[in-house]
Amino acid sequence: MAEELGTWPAEQATVLLEVLQKAGLSPQAKRTRDGVVVTVSDDESDEAHRQLVANMDTIARAARQPKPSGPRTGSRRPRAVKGADNKDSSDRQRELSSERMTKLARPIGIALIALLVLFTFGRGVPIIVPLLAVGALVYFLGKRAQDRGEGGGRPDGRP
């Protein structure tokens, strides 16, 4: 007759079987819906229980280790959900890139116009450069605060 050592998750059952085999025992394992049932013969049951208690920390650690992502689990693509936004990550990256470019378009345009004015009216360079630097600083700080929702509107909520 066989002594049952319990039903274990697959990771823990694997470690338990290794521990019992290293101790010179011959455990049996059977997979069920609930897990893996580990059994040993009656004459080996006392030693099996001693090994189980002595190696409980090792067996418990097996449950906490991340499962290896093999080719089956790692290569699966997420299932498309009907009615959801099912775009590839490359499509999303392109959208994010275009959003960044549209956010940068206005400051780049202002900088180009400022450079054009600067080169056209070269005599006023000592005055124009600091004015442009302060203007750009005010613009970028105001834009950042507006994007964060920190300001840019009236206290009564009107724009």
N, C-alpha and C positions, 0 to 999 in steps of 0.2 A: 504494500500500500504506500501511497505517496503523501508527503506532508506539504501543504500549500504554504508558500511564503507571502502570498498576497498578489494583488493585481497592481502593476506598476506602469507608469508612462514609458514609452519606448526608450527614451534616453537613459532613464534610471534603471530600467530592466537590463539594458546592455551592460552598464557598469556593474550591476549586481551579479550578472552571469560571469563576468570576467573575474570578479573578486572570488566567487565560489569556485571557479575552475582553478584559480591560482592556489586555492587552499586544498586542492586535490579532490574536490567533490564533483559529482556529475549531475548538475541541475538540468531540469527540463523546462522549456518555455513554450507557451502556446499563446498566439495572438488572438484577442477577442475584440469586440466592439469597445469595451471599456478600457482596454490596455493590454498588457502582456502578463499572463498568469505564470508565475515562477513556482516550480515544485521541485522537491528533492525526495529521495527515498527515506523511509522512516529511520533507518539506522544512521543516516547522515544528517538528520534534522537538528540534533543538538549542536553539532559543529556548524551547520548552516546558520542557525540563529546567532551563535557567537560571532561568526564572520559578519553577519548582517549588522549586529550592534557595533562591532569594532570599526566597521567601514561606513557607518551611517553618514558621516560628514561628506565623504567622497561621493556617495550615492546622491545625497541632497544637492551637491554642487553640480551634478550632471543635469539637473532640472533647470538650473539657472544659466547654464552656458547657452550662448546664442546658437541657434540651429544653423548648420552650414547651408549656404544657398547653392544648391547644385544646379546643373543645367536645366532641370525641370522647373524649379521654382524661380530661378534667376532670370530665365528668358521669357517668362510669361508676360504678355502684354495685358494691361488692364482691360477689362471687359467694357465695351461701349454701353452706356446707359441711355435709353431712349429719352429724348427730350433734354438731355444735358449738353453742355458745351464740350464736344468731343474733339478738341484740337490737339494735334501733336505738339510736343515740346518745341520742335523747330518752328512751328507756326507762331507759338507764343513768343519765342525769342525774337522773331522778326517783328511782331507787333510791339514788343518792348523797345526794340531798337528804333523803330519808326517814331514811337512816342518820345524817346529821348532826343531824336533829331528835331522833332517839331518844337520841343521845349528850348532847344539851343538855337533855333533859327532866328528868333528876334534879337537875342544878344549878339549873335554873329553879324547880323545885318547892321545893327547899330554901330558895332565896332568898325565894320568896313566903311560905313558912311563917315564915321569920325576920322578914320585914317585918310579918306579922300579929302575931307575938309582940311585936315592938318597939312597934307601935302600941297593943297591948292593955296592956302594962305600961310605960307611958311614963316612969315614974319612974326606972327602971333603965337609961335610955338611955346615960348615960356609960360604963357597964360593959359593956352588951350589944354595942354597936357594935364596939369593938375585939375582943371575943371572936368575934363573927361574922366579922369581917375575917380574923382569924388562922385560924379554922376553914375558911373558904372557901379561903384560900391553901394550907393544908395539904391540903385535899381535891383541889384542882386540880393541885398539884404531884405528889401521890401518884398521881392518875389518869393524868397524863402519863407518869410513870415506869413505871407498870404497863402502859400501852399500848405503850411502847417495849421492855418486857421487862427493865427495869433493876432491878427489885426487886419487892417485894410478896409474896415467898414466903420460905420457910425455906431455909437453905443446903443442906439435905439433899434439896431438890426437892419436899417436900410442901407443899401450900397452907396 
